[in-house]
Structures are given as C-alpha cells and as structure tokens.
C-alpha cells in the first residue's frame, strides 16, 4: 500500500543510510508528513473501510463451491 514518495518511502532491507534519510525527511518536514498521510488515507480508506471489507468477504463466500460451505 506504500507508493514510494507519495504515501511513504520504500527502503531496501538492511539499507540503514536509506532508512535514516527517509526518516530524516519525515522528521524535518511536517508538510511532507501531512501530505503523505492524506494520500495514504485516500489510497487505503476506500479499499479497507468496514463496508467494503464485509462486501468482499460475503462475495468470496458466495463464490465458494457449495461443498465447501457446509
């Protein structure tokens, strides 16, 4: 769900300098934090709100073959 540079920063495993750089950008730029947070909510909220999740789970159960529903 992270879109690099838009909703957060992606850092390679064990890239300590890259992680430090990403954290430094966030710590030092409140506007960047606010923008990324707002963008993250735009991406995640529609897909993971309660109503959507209930509908998707119900659809998954309806699509199961009858022999697996008992």
VENWO-V801634 format. One record per backbone hydrogen bond with DSSP energy under -0.5 kcal/mol. CO is the residue of the C=O (numbers start at 0). NH is the residue of the N-H. Records with the same first field share a line. If there is no record, write none. Layout:
CO->NH / NH
This chain:
0->2
1->3
2->5 / 6 / 7
7->4
11->14
13->15
14->18
15->19
16->20
17->21
18->22
19->23
20->24
21->25
22->26
23->27
24->28
25->28
28->32
29->33
30->34
31->35
32->36
33->37
34->38
35->39
36->40
37->41
38->42
39->43
40->44
41->45
42->46
43->47
44->48
48->52
49->53
50->54
51->55
52->56
53->57
54->58
55->59
56->60
57->61
58->62
60->63
64->67 / 68
65->68 / 69
